[in-house]
Amino acid sequence: MSNISRTEVAHLAKLARMAVTEEELDVFAGQLDQILDAVAKVGEIAEADIPPTSHAVPLTNVFREDVVRQGLSQQQALAAAPAAEEGRFRVPRILGEEQ
């Protein structure tokens, strides 16, 4: 059994920059205990001859050939832009504005 303490939960909360109440410390300690116990049970069941897996079924990546093709010209790319300036996309300023 893990038996995580309230002090450890408070430390974890501080690292995560979470403000927790005294009541939440007790609740979280119990929940973290259950989680750690479940992880420990999985560790006990895992056999050395069973390889770790990331998926239940085998997956195969499907790759296509890289084919060089003509892209858009600058004028074509800017044609659908809501605003353009000096051959570039114009976007609203979001930094440095005080509202």
Secondary structure as UniProt FT lines:
FT   HELIX           6..15
FT   TURN            16..17
FT   HELIX           22..45
FT   TURN            48..49
FT   HELIX           74..79
FT   STRAND          84..85
FT   TURN            86..87
FT   STRAND          88..89
//
